[in-house]
Amino acid sequence: LVWLSCSGGKVRSDNNFPVANNTLSKKDSASLHFFVLGDWGFNGSKDQEKVESEMIQISKLVGLNFILTCGDNFQYAGVKSIRDTLWHSNFENVYNDSSLLVPWYPSLGNHDYRGDPDTEVEYSTINKHWVMPGRYYSFVKEINSSCSVRFIVLDTYGLMQDYRKLTDKTKYDSIVQYAWFKNLLSQASEKWIIVTGHYSVFSTGYRHGDTKELKILIKPLLDEYKVDFYISGHDHDFEHVREKDKSTDYIVTGTGGSARLVGHNDKTVYALSALGFTYISLAQDSAKLYFITSDGFIGYSYLRRKNN
C-alpha cells in the first residue's frame, strides 16, 4: 500500500485541477443539487471555515437544494443537549450564509456517540434546517414528475455495535436496523438509490481503511439491490472506489474539517488528500459527482449514467 494523494497511483498537483467557479454553472439541467460533508465538526476551526467558505461559493453558483452529512458532526465528544453551546460554535455560527440555509440531513459518527446521539435527533424540533427524524432514516426526493431518488441514512456505528453484541454472528437478521435496511431496499421503487453512513465499506485512508463489519452486513445488500452510491466519511480523505463487475460506486468524503494521507489499491478509481466536500448533480439519467477542494478546485469529477 502506497500513501499519497493520487489518481491511479500518480500524484497530481493542484495547478492541474480545473477551477470550480469556472467549470460549474447554474445551467446544469439536473434537478437535484446537493453537497455531502463528512467529518466536519471542528467547532469553527480555521480548516472547517475554509471548507464552509467554498461551500458558499459553489452553492450560489449551482443552486443548492440540500446537504447530507457523513457523521462526526461534533468533534471530538459530540453534544450533550439541544442547548449545548457547540450548536452555535460548530453549526449555527459557521454555516449561516443564506446559501447554506437549506435542509441538512445528518448521519451519526463515532465522535457523535461520545455525546448523546439522540440530542442530534431532538435538535430537529428546534431548527428547521436540521432534518434528522431518527438515528437512521430514509427520505425521497423528486428529480422530476416521473423520476425520484431514495436516500437511506444509516447509523453505522450503532449497527456495528449491535452486530458485535451478537452471540451468534450469523444471526444479524435479528438486528433491528439491519432488518429495516434490508426491507427498505427490497421495496424501493425509485430509479436512484443512494446510501450514506459514517463508516466506509472500502477505504485506503491511512487511519482506518476498510470496515470489516460493514463488508459483512451491508455490502451484500448493496450488491443485491444494485445501490448506486454508498457515501461515507471516517477517513479524512476523498476516495472513489469500485469493484469490478459490481454496481455500486463507493465514495469517501471525510474532508470537511481536516485532511489525512490516503493510498490506493486495485479497487481505487481515484484518491486525494485535501480539504473539501463532495457536490452531486443528479438528473434522471445521470449523476455528476465532483470533489471540491477548499481552495476552489475540482479535484476529481465522475459521470455515472443510468438508462434503466
N, C-alpha and C positions, 0 to 999 in steps of 0.2 A: 504494500500500500504506500502510495506517494502522497505527501501532504503539500498542497499548493492551491493557488487559485487557478482553475484550469478549465479548458474546453477540450475534451477528448485527450487530456493529459498535457496540453500545451498552454503555457502561461500567456495570458493576454493582458496588455496594459490598458488603462482607461482611455488613452488617446485613440484607441482603435474602436471604441464604442460610439454608437450614434447618440447624439444629444436628444434627450427625451422631448424637450419642448419643440424641437424642430421636426420631430417624427410623428408624434401623436397628435390627433386632431378630433374636434367635435364632429367632424364629417364622417367619422366611423359609423357605419349603418347599423351596428349591433344595438340591440335594445337594452341590454343589461351591462352596466359598467360597475365593477366593484374591485376593492382592494382586499388583499389578505395580509395581515400584520401579525407577526409572531414574536414572542419573547421581547415584548416592547416596554414593559412596565418598570422603568428605572427612576421613577419619582422625579421626572422632569430634568434628568441629567442632560448634559450637552449633546451626547450622541442621540438620545431619544428625540431631542428637539431638532437635530439635523434631519432626521427622517421625517418628522412632522412637517418641517418646512417644505420638503419636496412633495409630500403628500398634498399639501395645499396647492402647489403649482400644478400638479397633474390633475387634481380634482377639478380645478377651474377650467382646465383645458378640455377634459373629456366629458364632463358632466357626470359626477359620481352618484350612483344610486344607493350603495350601502357598503359596509366594511365588515369583513369576517376577521376574527382573531383566532390564532392557534395557541392560545394559552400563555401561561406565565405573564398574566396581565399585571401582576403586582410582585415585582422582585423586591425583597427576597423572601418575605414572610407573609404574603397575602394581605387581606384586610380583615379586621376584627368585627366591624359592624357597618351599617349603611351610613353612619355618621363619622366614620374614620376619616381623618384629615387627608389620608392618601387619595381619597376620591378627588380631592381638589388638586393636590400637588402632582398627581400622576396622570389624571384623566381630564377633569373638567377645565383646569387652567392651562393645559398643554394643547389639547385638540379642540380649541374653542373658536377657530375660524369658521365663518358661516359655511364654507365649502365642505367642512368635515362634520357638520351637524346633520348627519344622516343616520339611519338606523345602524347600530353596531350589533353584530351577532357574535358574542364571545364563546370560546370554549375554555375549559379549565386546564391548567398545567400543574405540574408537581409543586411549584412555588405557591400557587394559589391555595393548595391544600395545607400549606403551613399556617394559613389563617383559617377562616371559616368560609368554605366554598359556597355555602348556602346564602351567605351575605351577598355574593355577587348575583345570585338569582333574585334575592329580595330587592336589590338596588333597582331592578326593572320597574318597581312600583313607584319610584320617586323620580326617575329620569327617563323620559320618553325615548331618548336616543340609545339607551342601553336595553337591548331586547334579548332577554335570557329567561325563557319560561321554565327551565329546569337545568339540572346538571348535564343532561343530554336531551336533545330535542331535534325536531325537523321542521322545515318550512318550505314552501313552494313559491317561486317567483315566475311570473308570466313573461315570456320573451315576446310573444305576440299572441293574437287570438287563437292560434292553432298549435302553439308550442310553449312548453314550460320546462322548468328545471327544478329538480328536487335536491335540496340541500339537507344533509344529515350531519349534525354536530355531535360528535362523540365525547364522552368523558373518559379518555383513555387511561388516565391514572386510576380512576375508580374501577374501570373494567379490569385492569391488570391486578389491582388489589383483590378483587373478588375471585379472580382466577387463582391467585396464589393461596387463597384460603381453602380451596377445594381439596378435600382428602383424596378424591379420585379425579385426577386432572383430565380424564376423558369425558367428564360429565359437565362440560361448560354450557350445555343447553340449559342447565339449571340457573345460570347467571341471568338475572332479570334484564340487564342492559343488552347482553348478547342476544337473548331471545327477541327482545324488542327490535334490535338492529336487523336480525335475520328476517323477521316477519315483515318489517318495513320494506326491505329490499325486495322480498318476494312479491309484494303487492304494488310496488312502484310502477306507475304507468307513464311517467314523464319521459320526455325524449332524452334529457340530460340528467345524470346523477353525479353529484359532487359531494364527497365526504370530507369533513375536516376533523382534526383532533390534534392534540399536542404532540404525542409521541409518534415518531416516524416508524414506518414498517421497514424501509430501507434508508440507510444514510451512510455516508463516508466521512461525516464530521468527526474531528479528532477526539472530541469529548465523549460522545455517546455511541454513535453507529447504529446498526440495525437493532430493532426491538424484538427479541425472540418470542415474547408472549403474543405480540400482535401478528407475527408471522403465523402463529398457530390459530389465533382467534379470528382475525378479520381478513387476512389475505385470501383464504379460500372463498370467503363470501364476495370479496371484491372481484375475484376471478369468475366465480359462478354467475354473478349478476352483471358482469361486464360494466362495472362502475367506471366512469370516465376519468375522474381525478380523485386521488387521495392526497390531501394537502395538510402538511404538519409543520411543526417547529422543532423545539427541543435542542437540536444542534443549531448553533448560531451561524448559519451559512445559507447560501442559495444552492439548491440542487434540483435537477430534473433526472429522474431515474425511470427506466422502463425495462421490463423483462421481455425477452424475445418471445414472440407469438402470444403475448398477453394483451389485454385491452386497456388496462389502467395505466395512466400516467401518474407517477409519484412525484410530488413537489414538496421540497423542504424550503421553508421561508421563515427562518428563526432569527431575522436580522433587524428587528425593529428598534433595538437599543444597543446592541453590541455585536461584533463580528469575531469569528474564530476561524482557524485554518480548516480547510476541507481537502479531501483527497478524491480519488476516483477508482473505479474498478470496472469490470466488464458490463455492469448494468448502467453505468453513468452515461447519460447523454450530455450533461453539462454540469459544471460545478463552479462556484465563485465565492470567494471570501470577501464580503463587502457589506456595509450597512445599507438598509433599504427596505423595500416592500414589494409585493407582487401585485400587478394590475392585470385583471382579466376582463376582456371584452367579449361578451357571449351573444352570438346570433343563432338563428335557427339551425344553420348547417355548419357553423364553425365556431371555434373558440380561439381567440388570440390571447396569448399569455406573455407578459413582459416582466422581467426582473428589473426594477427601477432602483438605481443606486441613489444614496442620499446626496451625492454631488451632481445629480441631474443627468445621468447617462442611462441608456438601456443596456444593461449588462448582458441580456440574453432575450431573445424572442422566440416564440414557438406557435405554430398554427396547427390546430387539431381539427380535422374535418369530420363531419358526421352526416351521412347521407340517408341512413335508415330512419 
